[in-house]
Amino acid sequence: MRCTILAIGSRGDVQPLVALGVGLREAGVHVRLATHRDFEGLVVRHGLEFFPLAGHATQFFSGPGGNAFRERLRRPEEFKRFFNNYLAPFYRSFLEGSWAACQNADVVIGIAWGVASLAERLGVPTFVSTVTVGLHLPTCMFPNPFQNPPRLQLGWLSNWLSWRGANAAGTIGLPLLNRSEEHTS
């Protein structure tokens, strides 16, 4: 079996997926881990096949871009402008690289938006694996950590409502994802 793991984000996002890849490799699965070049050494040191994806996570998340990303997640309209003006070229490259990384995979594991759509186009199973809750996977178990705490504490209802802004942010990249699907189908 061949598995591609798509891991983007900070070291805290990528390292647990490297550990998952090691476990899968020890179970006899061939693992290709697609991530930023920042983590090439980490992936290779653990005996996994490395596939480079666009972007430099360390530079982004520790710099002004990462700060702007975190601040704008709280305000969907600002996040949409930020995405269109700054993140869209990266996301386009990420989708192209992800498509290439997943060729010949029997299963895809990932944390990013679009992973399920990509795997569906390839006709393979997909699993979403995150160390934090995904913005595109709302829950009523706790409030969205990227939003301001709700003023009214109504238990599960307040938690669920706190994800409404994140849902809007989670759909921002869909036009690029849809165009990507047209070009790779």
Salt bridges, closest charged atoms under 4 A:
GLU26 OE2 - ARG25 NH2 3.96
ASP38 OD1 - HIS56 ND1 3.85
GLU40 OE1 - ARG37 NH1 3.46
GLU49 OE1 - HIS30 NE2 2.64
GLU49 OE2 - ARG32 NE 2.90
GLU78 OE2 - ARG75 NE 2.90
ASP106 OD1 - ARG2 NH2 3.51
